[in-house]
Amino acid sequence: MENFDVVILGAGAAGMFCAIEAGRRGRRVLVIDHARAPGEKIRISGGGRCNFTNLNIAPERFLSQNPRFALSALKRFTQWDFIARLDAAGIAWHEKTLGQLFCDGSATQIVDLLVRQMREAGVDLRLATEPGEVRREAGGFVVETSRGPVSAASVVIATGGKSIPKMGATGYGYRIAESFGLPVVETRPALVPLTFAEQELAGLKALAGIAVPARVSAANTSFDEAVLFTHRGLSGPAILQISSYWREGMALRLSLAPGTDVAALLRQARVASGRSAPRTVLAQILPERLARHLEARAGIDGPLAAQSNAAIDRLAQAVTAWDMRPVGTEGFRTAEVTLGGVDTRHLDARTLQARTQPGLFFVGEVVDVTGWLGGYNFQWAWSSGWAAGQVA
Ligand code: FDA
């Protein structure tokens, strides 16, 4: 049987980063992936330019049952450390918005860099190879694979979450955790569009294609970003963000035209141009189709001059406090990440090693750490992969 110091399952962001670090320490490292190419999610992420980190990394921007867990790895290998690696490799980048950093060119540059650095560190990469059972044997582990068993002193599980099964996501890592007695915090799709019941959707469908800035709130959390109306419900960055906090049965509040006193605007217009339709005034701050929809929702008819204060307040309320009740999400089919995962109480925050299973590590998305939209999830993959790579 072939023997290695470290076998890493999953050649995604976290697995490859861990492999480079362990290889540079002189460990004999094997990386196994069932896909035909490594780092497929890196390649397609950020519209092909990979939003590889965020300038504003902070523990409160990660969800976990233990919100402080991610801090150790994030502090030891920071966004600045990752940026320094890209700079050293001559990969140009820019900040798009809200601290989000993207490659100037193609995301493939990052995949190529990681593959090259793995090769330079002497890492053996085996693609199109299916891992099976992992078991403890003679002071180390044996990993069954479709090309025969391999043994190693350390095994790193970096197989990601359940998001986008079409791209090879399997939930394999959770099964391995459970087979070693490690609990898994319930998984659910996150950074995912929200869906509505047919009745509510019927009204929304007319708005499909409209994108507007908004504040979206649920569960005492708010995000100020764009909302996109779609044929299936709501999407756009603000909705993807809030989807990580929203739960079935919760209402969602949409505050359109954030920063505008809509009631004051309508009252002023009633004095200055009373013959205008209210929707014409709203169309100064919102797309015309949306303004018309909101006017109808508020049950407003006739020109501004004919509107009572109560009617004006009702219309302003329809704009700034639009309460909706999603029925679900689009699920793992389109979710960018998986919420939940291997329970952090059973992992050492500094090394990502299972407390009760020396030599067994979990890194990246398979762990119960989920970042906000905007480069936070890749930073977790780099930081956690790096941390495990120092000791595996
Ligand atoms: P990742 O999923 O990257 O890698 C897991 C690897 O394990 C894969 O190569 C897979 O083939 C392999 N694998 C899975 N099951 C296996 C099995 N049973 N056997 C063998 N191999 C197996 N984040 C961000 O910060 N910025 C962004 O711009 C984006 N954009 C984005 C777009 C889209 C469309 C998606 C779906 C996701 C994002 N993300 C993102 C999230 C980001 O891609 C994600 O958090 C990281 O890729 C997680 O890295 P991991 O290495 O943990 O898993």
Boltz pocket constraint, residues with backbone or C-beta under 6 A from the ligand:
constraints:
  - pocket:
      binder: B
      contacts: [[A, 9], [A, 10], [A, 11], [A, 12], [A, 13], [A, 14], [A, 15], [A, 32], [A, 33], [A, 34], [A, 35], [A, 37], [A, 38], [A, 39], [A, 40], [A, 41], [A, 42], [A, 44], [A, 45], [A, 46], [A, 47], [A, 50], [A, 51], [A, 52], [A, 53], [A, 129], [A, 130], [A, 131], [A, 158], [A, 159], [A, 160], [A, 161], [A, 163], [A, 164], [A, 167], [A, 168], [A, 169], [A, 170], [A, 171], [A, 172], [A, 334], [A, 335], [A, 336], [A, 337], [A, 363], [A, 364], [A, 365], [A, 366], [A, 372], [A, 374], [A, 375], [A, 376], [A, 377], [A, 378], [A, 379], [A, 381]]
      max_distance: 6.0
